[in-house]
Amino acid sequence: MITSTGEARAGTAQPASVQLPGIVLGVGMGGFVDGILLHQLLRWHHMLSSTNHDHIGLKYYNPKTVSGLEMNTMWDGIFHAVCWIAVLTGLAILYSRVTHNRRAVWTSRVLWGWMFVGWGLFNLVEGLLDHQALGIHHVHGGPDQAWWDAGFLVLGGLLLIGGYLLQRSGQPFDPNAAARRTGSRPA
């Protein structure tokens, strides 16, 4: 029987990729860095802190008033819940794909590279959507906010490119390789 190269490849078992779980983990972790560092520790912005100048007509919740801070804090909490769900989802996907030698995955450039790609994607999407398109908040509001927002986008691009290059420099990981070497089946 003659098969094409594509058909032959389709019949071979490919190792489960860490690309998707790495990206999802990176999105969640990038969101946590943003929320914890910029929203909570530095208090540069909250989820709705620029709605007095937004592009969609949301009610303004001044974060310098108690009621405004309560609303902004609630939306920061919703944001953190979404980040938490992303991290849990990424871990679940990773756990389902990696059955052996999990330590090698956590120390691999491939997983960490994809996580940086995910963090970069988070910055780019969040920066373009929330800072630019919706205008609901900015990295650091004020007269120089355009520079802060641009820096956030540049950081996102650098994380995406750096992560992609990092994962390419790593060894592809086959989570079932240990099982095949020992003759056992994956759990």
Backbone bond lengths (Angstrom), bond angles and torsions (degrees), N, CA, C in turn:
res aa  C-N    CA-C-N  psi(-1)  N-CA   C-N-CA  omega(-1)  CA-C   N-CA-C  phi
1 M - - - 1.435 - - 1.523 108.56 -
2 I 1.292 116.98 135.00 1.460 122.35 -179.99 1.520 108.10 -101.86
3 T 1.301 115.15 132.18 1.464 119.74 177.63 1.515 108.80 -126.25
4 S 1.295 114.40 152.98 1.460 118.47 176.05 1.529 108.72 -78.72
5 T 1.307 115.36 167.52 1.460 119.93 179.85 1.515 110.29 -59.74
6 G 1.334 117.83 -41.03 1.459 121.39 179.62 1.512 111.42 -63.27
7 E 1.349 116.89 -39.84 1.457 119.56 179.24 1.513 110.98 -68.40
8 A 1.321 116.46 -38.07 1.463 119.59 179.68 1.525 110.41 -65.37
9 R 1.325 116.52 -41.00 1.458 120.03 178.75 1.519 111.45 -66.26
10 A 1.322 116.72 -36.26 1.459 119.98 -178.20 1.522 110.77 -63.78
11 G 1.329 117.49 -28.95 1.457 120.88 -178.57 1.513 113.52 -82.86
12 T 1.321 118.30 -12.96 1.464 120.03 -179.56 1.514 109.41 -91.44
13 A 1.298 115.05 146.10 1.458 119.89 -180.00 1.521 109.71 -79.27
14 Q 1.306 116.24 119.57 1.457 121.56 177.45 1.521 108.47 -93.75
15 P 1.339 118.24 142.96 1.462 118.86 177.58 1.528 110.48 -65.40
16 A 1.306 115.54 147.26 1.460 120.37 177.65 1.522 108.87 -64.92
17 S 1.289 115.78 129.82 1.456 121.19 -176.56 1.528 110.92 -79.85
18 V 1.325 115.64 147.94 1.455 120.85 173.50 1.531 110.66 -96.00
19 Q 1.328 117.13 7.57 1.455 121.03 -178.80 1.526 111.85 -61.69
20 L 1.327 118.85 -56.20 1.462 121.22 -177.56 1.526 112.31 -62.09
21 P 1.338 118.90 -51.04 1.463 116.34 179.43 1.530 112.72 -62.97
22 G 1.331 117.64 -34.11 1.458 119.90 177.98 1.516 111.79 -64.20
23 I 1.328 116.82 -44.10 1.467 120.34 179.82 1.527 110.53 -65.31
24 V 1.334 117.04 -44.76 1.471 119.99 -179.63 1.529 110.48 -63.77
25 L 1.335 117.45 -42.29 1.465 120.34 175.61 1.527 111.02 -61.09
26 G 1.322 116.79 -42.32 1.463 121.05 179.79 1.515 112.83 -63.75
27 V 1.326 117.22 -38.70 1.465 120.87 176.79 1.530 109.56 -61.79
28 G 1.334 116.13 -48.19 1.463 119.49 179.92 1.506 112.97 -64.07
29 M 1.322 117.09 -44.92 1.465 120.60 -179.34 1.532 110.88 -67.58
30 G 1.323 117.61 -39.00 1.465 120.67 176.27 1.519 111.31 -61.98
31 G 1.332 116.11 -39.47 1.463 120.13 176.23 1.515 111.82 -63.63
32 F 1.346 116.24 -40.32 1.462 118.97 177.86 1.530 110.95 -64.69
33 V 1.320 118.53 -41.02 1.471 120.27 177.95 1.525 109.35 -60.99
34 D 1.329 116.76 -45.24 1.462 120.99 178.68 1.528 110.90 -61.00
35 G 1.315 116.65 -50.97 1.458 120.22 -176.13 1.513 113.72 -66.95
36 I 1.321 116.40 -43.86 1.463 119.37 -177.84 1.526 110.88 -72.81
37 L 1.333 117.14 -47.37 1.465 119.99 -176.27 1.533 112.27 -73.97
38 L 1.347 116.61 -54.72 1.464 119.69 -173.03 1.524 113.50 -81.42
39 H 1.340 117.60 -37.15 1.464 119.91 -177.61 1.533 111.27 -82.38
40 Q 1.332 117.03 -46.80 1.459 119.71 -170.38 1.527 114.01 -95.60
41 L 1.322 117.84 -54.86 1.460 119.82 -174.60 1.529 112.66 -73.48
42 L 1.325 117.04 -51.93 1.463 119.80 -179.06 1.525 112.10 -83.49
43 R 1.342 117.40 -22.77 1.472 124.19 -178.25 1.526 112.07 53.43
44 W 1.346 115.36 40.93 1.456 120.08 179.02 1.515 111.27 -78.06
45 H 1.302 115.96 -31.98 1.459 119.28 177.68 1.523 109.98 -159.68
46 H 1.307 114.21 165.03 1.460 123.12 171.40 1.525 106.12 -126.44
47 M 1.301 116.80 177.47 1.465 119.83 -174.54 1.525 112.92 -59.36
48 L 1.321 118.84 -36.00 1.463 120.75 -176.17 1.529 112.27 -118.54
49 S 1.310 117.52 26.13 1.468 119.72 -172.12 1.523 114.79 -73.84
50 S 1.326 119.36 -11.72 1.474 120.50 178.76 1.521 111.89 -117.92
51 T 1.325 117.04 23.60 1.467 118.32 -177.24 1.531 112.84 -71.04
52 N 1.330 117.91 -7.59 1.467 119.03 172.34 1.531 110.82 -73.83
53 H 1.343 117.31 -12.93 1.467 122.34 178.00 1.527 111.47 -129.71
54 D 1.326 117.52 20.41 1.470 119.87 -175.76 1.528 110.95 -72.08
55 H 1.333 115.11 174.77 1.461 121.32 -177.41 1.521 112.30 -105.47
56 I 1.341 117.22 7.03 1.465 119.06 -175.54 1.524 113.37 -126.55
57 G 1.321 118.23 0.17 1.458 121.60 174.09 1.515 116.24 80.52
58 L 1.336 117.74 28.87 1.463 120.00 176.24 1.526 110.18 -71.96
59 K 1.329 115.49 152.54 1.460 120.47 174.91 1.528 108.39 -63.92
60 Y 1.327 116.20 142.41 1.463 120.95 179.35 1.512 110.13 -82.54
61 Y 1.333 115.39 129.95 1.454 123.01 175.84 1.525 107.30 -117.28
62 N 1.314 115.84 93.40 1.452 121.73 -176.67 1.532 109.30 -63.48
63 P 1.339 117.96 115.71 1.458 119.85 -177.44 1.528 113.51 -70.67
64 K 1.328 117.62 -3.26 1.467 120.46 177.58 1.530 112.01 -92.36
65 T 1.344 117.14 -0.84 1.463 121.13 174.04 1.522 108.21 -108.40
66 V 1.319 116.21 157.85 1.463 119.90 -178.62 1.527 110.52 -62.59
67 S 1.337 118.06 -48.74 1.471 119.86 -178.34 1.529 111.15 -65.87
68 G 1.332 117.52 -37.53 1.464 120.55 177.56 1.516 112.05 -67.09
69 L 1.335 116.19 -41.02 1.461 120.01 178.02 1.524 110.96 -65.99
70 E 1.340 117.10 -36.76 1.466 120.01 177.30 1.529 110.97 -61.00
71 M 1.334 116.53 -45.37 1.468 119.56 -179.57 1.527 110.73 -67.20
72 N 1.318 117.83 -43.79 1.462 121.04 178.39 1.521 111.22 -62.95
73 T 1.328 117.23 -40.18 1.463 120.91 179.15 1.521 110.77 -65.60
74 M 1.341 116.62 -38.97 1.461 118.85 177.03 1.539 110.47 -60.99
75 W 1.326 117.06 -45.24 1.467 119.72 -179.80 1.524 111.78 -69.76
76 D 1.323 117.87 -31.50 1.467 120.49 171.86 1.527 109.64 -62.11
77 G 1.333 116.46 -40.52 1.466 120.73 177.54 1.510 112.19 -63.83
78 I 1.322 117.45 -41.07 1.472 120.70 176.63 1.526 109.44 -62.43
79 F 1.325 116.28 -42.52 1.466 121.31 176.73 1.523 110.84 -58.58
80 H 1.350 116.73 -45.76 1.463 119.90 179.05 1.525 111.69 -65.99
81 A 1.313 118.27 -34.36 1.468 121.06 176.66 1.530 110.41 -62.87
82 V 1.323 116.79 -40.50 1.468 120.39 177.52 1.532 109.99 -65.36
83 C 1.325 117.42 -40.98 1.473 121.04 176.61 1.525 110.32 -61.02
84 W 1.322 116.68 -43.17 1.462 122.19 179.99 1.523 110.37 -62.32
85 I 1.326 117.05 -43.17 1.469 121.12 177.92 1.529 110.01 -62.77
86 A 1.333 117.40 -40.04 1.472 120.43 178.10 1.524 110.67 -62.18
87 V 1.325 117.50 -44.27 1.469 120.47 179.65 1.527 110.30 -64.16
88 L 1.320 117.28 -46.47 1.473 119.95 178.72 1.526 111.71 -61.40
89 T 1.316 116.66 -40.42 1.465 120.81 178.29 1.524 110.66 -64.41
90 G 1.336 116.68 -45.46 1.465 120.29 177.86 1.517 111.93 -60.18
91 L 1.331 116.49 -42.54 1.469 119.93 177.83 1.525 111.29 -64.39
92 A 1.323 116.92 -41.07 1.468 120.31 179.80 1.532 111.21 -64.00
93 I 1.322 116.65 -42.92 1.468 119.64 178.44 1.522 109.62 -64.46
94 L 1.330 116.69 -44.56 1.456 120.45 -179.99 1.526 110.44 -61.54
95 Y 1.311 116.85 -45.75 1.467 121.18 -179.35 1.528 110.93 -61.75
96 S 1.337 116.31 -38.23 1.465 118.75 -179.33 1.527 112.59 -70.90
97 R 1.320 116.58 -24.66 1.465 120.07 -177.28 1.516 113.58 -93.83
98 V 1.303 117.03 -25.71 1.459 120.52 -175.50 1.525 108.30 -109.72
99 T 1.321 115.35 110.88 1.464 119.92 -176.01 1.521 113.05 -104.93
100 H 1.306 117.87 -20.24 1.461 121.86 -178.96 1.524 109.33 -135.23
101 N 1.312 114.93 154.38 1.464 122.09 172.63 1.529 112.02 53.74
102 R 1.317 115.74 49.72 1.472 120.41 -177.83 1.525 112.38 -62.57
103 R 1.332 117.23 -30.66 1.469 119.46 179.13 1.530 110.66 -60.64
104 A 1.317 117.03 -39.00 1.468 119.97 179.25 1.522 111.14 -62.83
105 V 1.315 117.24 -33.35 1.467 119.75 178.66 1.522 110.02 -68.31
106 W 1.334 117.54 -47.26 1.461 120.73 -177.06 1.517 112.72 -66.63
107 T 1.322 118.07 -21.52 1.459 120.44 178.37 1.524 112.25 -100.64
108 S 1.325 116.86 5.31 1.466 119.43 -176.28 1.528 112.11 -85.06
109 R 1.296 114.99 145.37 1.460 121.09 174.71 1.518 110.91 -65.05
110 V 1.316 116.16 -28.91 1.463 119.89 -176.61 1.533 110.16 -63.96
111 L 1.326 117.54 -51.67 1.468 119.87 -179.65 1.530 110.83 -62.84
112 W 1.329 116.88 -47.82 1.460 119.47 -178.85 1.522 111.83 -64.85
113 G 1.310 117.21 -34.75 1.457 119.83 175.67 1.522 111.26 -62.53
114 W 1.337 116.27 -45.69 1.470 119.15 178.97 1.517 111.17 -66.41
115 M 1.333 117.70 -32.23 1.464 119.59 176.59 1.531 110.60 -65.65
116 F 1.326 117.55 -40.44 1.463 119.99 176.04 1.525 111.26 -65.74
117 V 1.331 116.85 -35.99 1.470 119.90 174.62 1.530 109.31 -59.88
118 G 1.331 116.97 -45.54 1.461 120.85 178.78 1.520 112.44 -61.40
119 W 1.341 116.62 -41.71 1.457 120.60 177.70 1.534 110.12 -63.10
120 G 1.327 116.28 -43.12 1.459 119.79 177.35 1.524 111.82 -62.13
121 L 1.340 116.72 -41.35 1.464 120.18 176.80 1.523 110.75 -62.65
122 F 1.335 116.68 -41.05 1.466 119.71 176.35 1.525 109.72 -56.55
123 N 1.332 117.51 -51.56 1.463 120.77 -177.76 1.526 111.53 -59.62
124 L 1.327 116.49 -43.40 1.462 119.11 -178.08 1.523 111.83 -66.70
125 V 1.325 117.01 -46.39 1.465 119.82 -179.02 1.530 110.17 -67.39
126 E 1.328 117.20 -48.44 1.460 120.89 -179.33 1.526 110.58 -63.22
127 G 1.321 116.67 -41.92 1.463 120.02 179.75 1.514 112.88 -65.80
128 L 1.318 116.66 -42.96 1.466 119.52 -179.97 1.529 111.76 -73.29
129 L 1.327 116.77 -39.31 1.461 119.89 -176.93 1.538 111.85 -77.89
130 D 1.337 116.92 -61.15 1.466 119.83 -173.87 1.527 113.64 -74.95
131 H 1.347 117.23 -39.68 1.463 119.58 -176.50 1.528 111.39 -81.85
132 Q 1.318 116.98 -42.49 1.460 119.86 -173.40 1.528 112.97 -96.05
133 A 1.332 117.34 -62.77 1.469 120.29 -173.11 1.528 112.34 -67.06
134 L 1.335 117.45 -50.72 1.467 120.47 -178.06 1.523 112.66 -87.80
135 G 1.319 116.88 -34.13 1.460 121.60 -179.64 1.522 113.49 67.09
136 I 1.343 118.09 26.50 1.468 119.95 -176.63 1.522 113.05 -77.47
137 H 1.310 117.71 -21.13 1.460 121.84 171.44 1.524 109.08 -161.37
138 H 1.307 114.83 166.36 1.463 122.12 179.31 1.522 107.69 -131.78
139 V 1.330 116.28 159.42 1.459 119.92 -177.82 1.520 110.30 -54.04
140 H 1.321 116.25 -52.16 1.459 121.73 179.39 1.524 106.21 -144.93
141 G 1.338 115.21 99.96 1.454 120.36 -175.64 1.514 112.87 -61.58
142 G 1.312 114.71 157.07 1.458 120.75 178.64 1.512 111.21 129.58
143 P 1.331 116.23 -167.31 1.467 119.61 -174.60 1.540 113.85 -64.32
144 D 1.323 117.50 -25.42 1.468 120.24 -178.67 1.523 112.74 -103.67
145 Q 1.337 117.98 19.06 1.461 120.27 -174.11 1.526 112.43 -61.88
146 A 1.311 118.85 -31.43 1.474 120.31 179.14 1.528 110.58 -62.75
147 W 1.326 117.67 -36.56 1.459 121.45 178.70 1.523 111.16 -69.33
148 W 1.342 116.26 -41.61 1.461 120.04 177.64 1.535 110.51 -63.27
149 D 1.332 115.70 -43.39 1.468 119.80 179.31 1.531 111.04 -64.37
150 A 1.339 116.06 -40.18 1.465 119.82 178.01 1.530 110.63 -64.75
151 G 1.335 116.16 -41.80 1.467 119.98 177.69 1.523 111.90 -61.19
152 F 1.327 117.15 -38.15 1.465 122.40 177.37 1.530 110.01 -61.99
153 L 1.334 116.68 -42.29 1.464 120.71 178.12 1.529 111.36 -68.10
154 V 1.320 116.83 -40.40 1.470 120.27 177.73 1.527 109.85 -63.17
155 L 1.339 117.17 -43.72 1.465 120.28 176.46 1.523 110.48 -58.68
156 G 1.320 117.05 -42.50 1.461 120.53 177.41 1.514 112.19 -59.99
157 G 1.327 116.51 -44.05 1.462 120.03 178.14 1.517 111.88 -63.98
158 L 1.338 116.99 -41.64 1.468 120.55 178.73 1.529 111.58 -65.36
159 L 1.340 117.22 -40.75 1.465 120.52 176.95 1.520 110.69 -62.91
160 L 1.325 116.88 -42.58 1.461 121.01 -179.82 1.531 110.81 -63.37
161 I 1.309 117.11 -49.56 1.471 121.01 -179.23 1.530 110.74 -67.08
162 G 1.329 116.64 -46.60 1.469 120.17 179.54 1.523 111.54 -61.37
163 G 1.320 117.08 -42.38 1.457 120.50 178.59 1.516 112.31 -64.02
164 Y 1.324 115.78 -41.16 1.467 119.71 178.27 1.528 110.14 -62.24
165 L 1.320 116.90 -44.91 1.466 120.29 179.38 1.529 111.30 -66.63
166 L 1.338 117.30 -38.07 1.461 120.93 178.35 1.521 111.08 -62.78
167 Q 1.325 117.75 -46.33 1.464 119.26 -178.83 1.525 111.12 -67.34
168 R 1.321 117.83 -30.87 1.474 120.08 177.50 1.515 112.03 -69.67
169 S 1.349 116.36 -26.29 1.465 119.43 -178.90 1.528 111.94 -82.93
170 G 1.325 117.36 -9.17 1.459 120.97 -179.37 1.516 111.87 -88.24
171 Q 1.311 114.87 168.52 1.452 121.64 177.15 1.517 109.15 -83.65
172 P 1.337 118.08 131.61 1.463 118.88 175.30 1.530 108.94 -56.70
173 F 1.308 116.34 140.96 1.451 120.61 -174.59 1.515 110.13 -110.47
174 D 1.305 116.21 124.73 1.454 122.19 174.55 1.517 106.97 -106.97
175 P 1.346 117.87 105.35 1.457 120.09 -175.38 1.521 113.58 -65.39
176 N 1.316 117.98 -15.50 1.461 120.87 -179.17 1.519 112.74 -100.35
177 A 1.335 117.42 3.67 1.469 120.35 -177.41 1.522 110.95 -60.90
178 A 1.325 117.63 -41.59 1.464 120.39 179.91 1.521 110.51 -63.40
179 A 1.315 117.00 -37.34 1.461 120.93 179.59 1.530 110.28 -66.11
180 R 1.329 117.70 -40.19 1.463 120.16 -179.64 1.522 110.91 -70.00
181 R 1.345 117.08 -35.30 1.462 119.89 179.45 1.532 111.29 -65.52
182 T 1.335 116.63 -38.11 1.449 120.44 -177.79 1.531 112.25 -89.94
183 G 1.316 116.43 -6.95 1.458 120.36 179.56 1.509 113.78 81.26
184 S 1.336 117.51 5.65 1.457 119.52 178.98 1.516 109.91 -93.96
185 R 1.313 113.99 165.28 1.449 119.77 178.87 1.528 109.39 -94.37
186 P 1.334 117.46 151.15 1.460 118.76 178.25 1.518 111.11 -66.02
187 A 1.325 114.26 148.52 1.472 119.49 179.76 1.490 111.89 -76.37
